[in-house]
Amino acid sequence: MAKPMPWRRRSTVAEAGDTDLGTDLPHTAAHPDDDEPPGTAPGRRRVADATPLLLLRAAHAKQGVLTAVGLAAAAAISGRPAREAGVVLATVLVGQTILGWHNDLVDRERDRRHDLPGKPIAQGLLDPGTAWFALLCAVLLVVPLSVATGVTAGLCYLVSLAIGMLGNLVLRRGLLSWLPWAASYALYPAYLSYGGWGGADTGSAPEPVMVVLAAFLGIGVHLLVSLWGLVPDNADGWRSLPLRLGLRLGASRLLTVATVYLLLVLGALGVVGIQVGLAR
């Protein structure tokens, strides 16, 4: 559903046969770790290529941590006890890890073709079977974690996770690429508002305005995280919402627009949360 800033390669969308997105578009054909620099100790390379570290690299960890911390903070601000906020943190962190692994597994051939950095599965460093096994283990973990703070809340989160995984497979290439992101994020307020403890349904439905704002937040996150892949998206003939905007605005302007948009939505969520609250 964040990716590190890759090294730059002199490439424009014009080379792919379309309008130029600007030379500032982040993209690269090589990763600084692909070739071992002179004087690097062999043991150091073995540590860097350890399976746990490769799984971490494939998990889109920055985006996962930010999302998990954000939802845990929202749970705490809404009055949930620390133990429940902690379970929210763990649940979302595992769920985001699943989404990251699934994304890299689905895209491994495409990532290999474009020689994208930070993709250990596509680079042949991490066996796809190992990643699938880790993903299935994480699914077995995220289900009990999700329902630990309420059955209804847990189901809302699991549906959100399923939508995110579905978004890795469908709609992402066209104008409706934003839809899975909006639908997935729209379920987050329900996950928080229905939360209880020990599987009890002690909460209530979320305020509709919070659901709408959460959906807008998902669209903004989609715009932001898609920036780093606009060149290969265009080369493959995709026409997602971020790519269409990028072709019109250029990468740097789209980054500014997405950042300002996210700040406005987050501000609106804060104001509405104070005045109206999370749940009815």
C-alpha positions, -999 to 999 in steps of 0.1 A, spaced: 0 0 0 68 40 18 99 34 -2 133 47 3 146 75 -20 165 56 -47 196 68 -65 189 87 -97 192 76 -132 190 99 -162 156 88 -174 125 106 -185 91 95 -195 99 108 -229 122 78 -233 92 56 -226 73 73 -254 51 97 -234 51 132 -218 81 140 -196 75 139 -159 106 159 -153 142 150 -147 136 152 -109 115 120 -109 131 95 -85 142 63 -102 173 42 -106 185 11 -123 210 1 -97 211 -3 -60 242 8 -40 244 -27 -24 241 -46 -56 279 -46 -62 301 -52 -32 325 -22 -28 362 -28 -28 375 -37 6 342 -50 20 347 -79 43 329 -111 31 313 -115 65 297 -82 62 280 -92 30 267 -124 46 252 -104 75 235 -80 51 220 -110 31 207 -128 62 171 -139 56 156 -118 85 172 -87 71 161 -94 36 125 -100 49 127 -66 66 139 -49 34 110 -65 15 84 -54 41 82 -17 32 91 -11 68 90 27 69 54 29 56 44 0 79 59 17 110 43 51 102 9 35 97 11 14 128 23 43 150 -4 66 136 -32 42 144 -19 34 178 -16 71 186 -52 76 173 -63 48 196 -46 64 226 -59 98 219 -95 85 216 -92 72 252 -82 36 247 -60 21 275 -23 16 268 -26 -21 265 -52 -18 237 -32 8 219 -2 -16 221 -23 -44 205 -33 -19 178 3 -11 172 13 -48 169 -17 -57 148 -12 -30 122 26 -35 121 20 -72 112 -7 -63 87 15 -37 70 43 -62 68 19 -87 51 10 -60 25 47 -52 19 57 -88 13 26 -94 -9 34 -64 -30 69 -74 -36 59 -110 -44 33 -99 -69 57 -74 -85 88 -95 -85 90 -100 -123 82 -64 -129 107 -52 -103 134 -74 -119 126 -61 -154 131 -25 -143 160 -33 -119 144 -15 -91 164 -10 -59 156 -24 -24 138 -54 -38 155 -85 -25 129 -109 -40 133 -95 -75 171 -93 -71 172 -130 -63 185 -125 -28 153 -137 -11 136 -169 -22 99 -163 -30 90 -195 -12 106 -181 20 87 -149 16 54 -167 11 60 -189 41 67 -158 62 36 -141 49 14 -171 58 29 -172 93 21 -135 96 -15 -141 85 -18 -167 113 -5 -141 137 -26 -111 126 -60 -129 129 -58 -134 167 -42 -100 171 -70 -83 152 -98 -99 173 -79 -94 206 -95 -59 210 -130 -69 197 -145 -93 172 -162 -66 152 -131 -44 153 -109 -73 142 -132 -81 113 -130 -45 102 -92 -46 102 -90 -80 84 -114 -67 57 -92 -36 54 -61 -59 50 -79 -81 24 -88 -50 4 -52 -38 5 -40 -72 -8 -66 -71 -35 -54 -37 -44 -20 -52 -51 -36 -73 -79 -64 -52 -94 -73 -16 -103 -38 -3 -96 -30 2 -133 -59 25 -141 -77 57 -130 -94 38 -101 -61 30 -85 -71 51 -55 -102 31 -48 -86 2 -28 -66 27 -7 -97 48 1 -118 17 10 -90 2 31 -83 34 51 -121 40 55 -123 9 77 -97 22 101 -121 44 122 -144 14 126 -114 -8 137 -107 18 164 -142 27 174 -154 -9 179 -124 -18 199 -127 -34 233 -106 -59 252 -105 -97 252 -126 -100 221 -155 -81 235 -176 -58 213 -177 -28 236 -175 0 211 -198 17 187 -199 28 151 -176 55 139 -187 90 130 -194 91 92 -172 122 88 -142 103 103 -148 75 78 -148 100 49 -117 118 61 -99 84 66 -107 75 30 -93 108 18 -62 101 38 -58 68 20 -59 86 -13 -32 109 -2 -9 81 10 -15 64 -24 -3 96 -42 28 99 -20 40 63 -21 34 60 -58 58 88 -66 89 65 -65 76 42 -92 61 66 -118 88 60 -144 84 22 -145 46 26 -143 46 48 -174 70 24 -192 46 -4 -186 16 16 -199 -1 21 -166 -25 51 -162 -30 53 -125 -42 84 -108 -7 93 -95 8 88 -130 -19 109 -147 -13 137 -121 25 133 -125 23 137 -162 4 170 -158 23 184 -128 57 169 -128 72 148 -100 83 176 -77 50 195 -79 31 162 -73 52 156 -42 43 191 -29 7 187 -37 5 152 -20 23 165 11 1 195 15 -30 174 8 -20 149 35 -13 177 60 -47 192 54 -65 159 58 -46 151 90 -54 185 103 -91 180 95 -90 146 113 -75 163 144 -101 190 144 -131 167 138 -117 143 164 -117 170 190 -150 185 182 -170 154 172 -150 124 185 -142 91 168 -174 71 177 -210 80 178 
